[in-house]
Amino acid sequence: MLLKELINMKWSKELLKNLALLSNLGLIIISHILISIVLYKGIEKLIGFNSFLFLIFIIMGVIGAFYNIYKYIFK
């Protein structure tokens, strides 16, 4: 009985660790994209609307997010 409880506890800790990792990775992606949108909105007020510039900022946010995820996973 004790062995079965220890196995379930270990599996539960492993599951929680993986869920925490996935939620952290999701937050990294969302935060980078939102920061790039906020930066675009600030620049948009200065120079006016430009959809090409918006696309560049979104791409930079996605690239930055995946770069930080790469660093986070392989540290």
C-alpha positions in Angstrom: 0.0 0.0 0.0 2.8 2.4 0.9 4.7 1.7 -2.3 1.5 2.4 -4.4 1.1 5.8 -2.6 4.7 6.7 -3.3 4.4 5.9 -7.0 1.2 8.0 -7.3 2.9 10.9 -5.4 5.9 10.8 -7.7 3.7 10.7 -10.8 1.7 13.6 -9.4 4.8 15.7 -8.7 6.1 15.0 -12.2 2.7 15.9 -13.7 2.6 19.2 -11.8 6.2 20.0 -12.8 5.3 19.5 -16.5 2.1 21.6 -16.2 4.1 24.4 -14.5 6.6 24.3 -17.4 3.9 24.4 -20.0 2.1 27.3 -18.3 5.4 29.2 -18.0 6.1 28.7 -21.7 2.6 29.9 -22.6 3.1 33.0 -20.5 6.4 33.7 -22.2 4.9 33.6 -25.6 1.8 35.7 -24.7 3.9 38.4 -22.9 6.3 38.8 -25.7 3.6 39.3 -28.3 1.7 41.7 -26.0 4.8 43.7 -25.4 5.4 44.0 -29.1 1.8 45.2 -29.7 2.1 47.8 -26.9 5.4 49.0 -28.5 3.7 49.2 -31.9 0.8 51.2 -30.5 3.3 53.7 -29.0 5.1 54.1 -32.2 1.8 54.3 -34.1 0.8 57.4 -32.2 4.1 59.1 -33.3 4.3 58.1 -37.0 0.7 57.0 -37.9 -0.8 53.7 -38.9 1.3 51.3 -40.9 0.2 47.7 -41.2 3.6 46.6 -42.4 5.1 47.9 -39.2 2.5 46.0 -37.2 3.5 42.8 -39.0 7.2 43.4 -38.3 6.5 44.0 -34.6 4.4 40.8 -34.3 7.1 38.8 -36.0 9.8 40.3 -33.7 7.6 39.3 -30.7 7.2 35.8 -31.9 10.9 35.4 -32.6 11.8 36.8 -29.3 9.4 34.5 -27.5 10.7 31.4 -29.2 14.3 32.5 -28.5 13.6 32.9 -24.8 11.8 29.5 -24.7 14.8 27.9 -26.3 17.1 29.5 -23.7 14.7 28.5 -20.9 14.4 24.8 -22.0 18.1 24.3 -22.6 19.5 26.0 -19.5 
